[in-house]
Amino acid sequence: MAPLVSQRPRNTGEILQHLAKLEQVINPPPSRRQVLSKILSTRFKGSSIGLSNTRLTRVLTKRKLLKAAGFGSVGLVLATVIDQLSDSPSHTLTPNHLTLNFTQEVEKDKPLSPSNQEQKAKVTNVSLQNFEFDVVKVNPQGQITNRNRHQAKFFKENLGNGVMLQMVSIPGGTFTMGSPASKHLVTVKPLYMGKFSVTQAQWKVVASLPKVSRELDSDPSHFKGDNLPVEQICWYDALEFCARVSQKTGRTYRLPSEVEWEYACRAGSTTKFHFGQTITTNLANYDGHQTDTDGSQPKGIFREKTTTVGSFQIANAFGLYDMHGNVWEWCADHWHENHQGAPSDGSAWLSNNEDRDRLLRGGSWLNSSGYCHSDYRNFNSPDVTYISFGFRVVCDLI
C-alpha cells in the first residue's frame, strides 16, 4: 500500500533520512552519481521510456524498494530510470545505482552552490591549441587537383600513462543530411570530436580504469599495434569506454549521434566523400579490389588489415582523419530504416526497444568504396564484435 501524502517526505533532509535507514541498499559512491546519469540523459531527445513485459517484474521489484523509502507512486518513474541503466549485457544492478539515480532526481533542480560553480568552471577549463593539416580535392579519376593547408583548434585529454586523446573543435551548423531519397535539414550544436578513431593504446589505458558498469578486455583487437584503431568492439563496450573517461575527467564523453557523425564527416562537403566524388586507396583504407555498384570508382589495392590512424596524412575540412574506411564507427542511435520522424536538433534517435540494432558509419578496410560514402548507413546488434568495428568519441563541454 502506498504511503499517504502526509507520510511522504517533504524535503531533501527527510528523504535522505529515509535513505539512511536502508543500510543494506544505500552505499553512495561520490564519483559516479553525476557521470552515469549525465551520459544516459545527454542529447538522447528522440527517445521515450517504455516497459516490455520481460522487464516489468524487475521494475516493480525496484518500485517496492523505492516505496519503502517513502516515494509512493514516484517509485515507478525512478525504477524505470534505474532499469534503463541496468538494461545492458553484463550489467548488475547494485545499491550504488539506486543512490546514483535517486540523488540525481533530488538535486537536479537545486541552484548551483559556490562549490558547484567552481566545479563547472573546472569542467569547461581546457587548453585549446591550434594544429594544421592538409585538405585535398580530387577529380573523377581520383587524382589530387587541389591541396590546401587548414587550421583548427583541439585539446588533449590525458588518459593516463602519457596517452592522450586529441579532441577537435567542431563548429555548429545546419546541413543537408542523407542520400538524395532522404535528404533533410538538420542542425548540429558545437562539440568536440576525436581527431582519430580510438586507438589500441587509448583503449588499454581506459580498460585499466575503474569499472563503471561492465568489464573491458584490455586487448580485444585482431590486428595488433598501439596506433592502430581498436576493433572487435561492441556498442556496449564503446559506452563503457566513454563512461570511464567521463568518470576520470569530469567531462561528458559519449558516442556521436548519427547526425553528428555525418555532419563531422562531410565538414561542409556535399559529395560522396569529403574530398570529392571519387575515392582511391591512396586516400583511405578499404577494399580496392572491389568497386561501387555503379562502377564509378577506380580499383586499387586491398591491404587486408587496418592501418595506423592518420597514416594517409589527409584530413577533412574540420581536421578529422580516417572518416572513410579503416574501421566502422559506432553511433549512439538505434537503427531506423529511414529518417522520417528523426530529431532535427542533432540528438541521437533512440526508441523504447533496447534490443534494437545500433548504427555504424564510415565503412572499413574490409569493405568496398560504396560502403565508405559519407551518407552510407549500416547497423548491427549492440552486443556484436567484429574485426572491422571500432568507434570515435565526442565530448560535450558545459
HELIX and SHEET records of a PDB file:
HELIX    1   1 VAL A    5  GLN A    7  5                                   3    
HELIX    2   2 THR A   12  ALA A   20  1                                   9    
HELIX    3   3 ARG A   33  SER A   41  1                                   9    
HELIX    4   4 ASN A   53  ALA A   68  1                                  16    
HELIX    5   5 VAL A   74  SER A   86  1                                  13    
HELIX    6   6 PRO A   95  GLU A  107  1                                  13    
HELIX    7   7 PRO A  114  THR A  124  1                                  11    
HELIX    8   8 PRO A  180  SER A  182  5                                   3    
HELIX    9   9 GLN A  200  ALA A  207  1                                   8    
HELIX   10  10 TRP A  235  THR A  249  1                                  15    
HELIX   11  11 GLU A  258  ARG A  266  1                                   9    
HELIX   12  12 SER A  369  CYS A  372  5                                   4    
SHEET    1   A 6 GLN A 129  VAL A 138  0                                        
SHEET    2   A 6 ILE A 144  GLY A 160 -1                                        
SHEET    3   A 6 VAL A 163  ILE A 170 -1                                        
SHEET    4   A 6 LEU A 191  GLY A 194 -1                                        
SHEET    5   A 6 VAL A 394  ASP A 396 -1                                        
SHEET    6   A 6 THR A 252  ARG A 254 -1                                        
SHEET    1   B 2 GLY A 173  MET A 177  0                                        
SHEET    2   B 2 HIS A 184  VAL A 188 -1                                        
SHEET    1   C 4 ARG A 377  ASN A 380  0                                        
SHEET    2   C 4 ARG A 358  ARG A 361 -1                                        
SHEET    3   C 4 TRP A 328  HIS A 334 -1                                        
SHEET    4   C 4 PHE A 389  GLY A 390  1                                        
END                                                                             
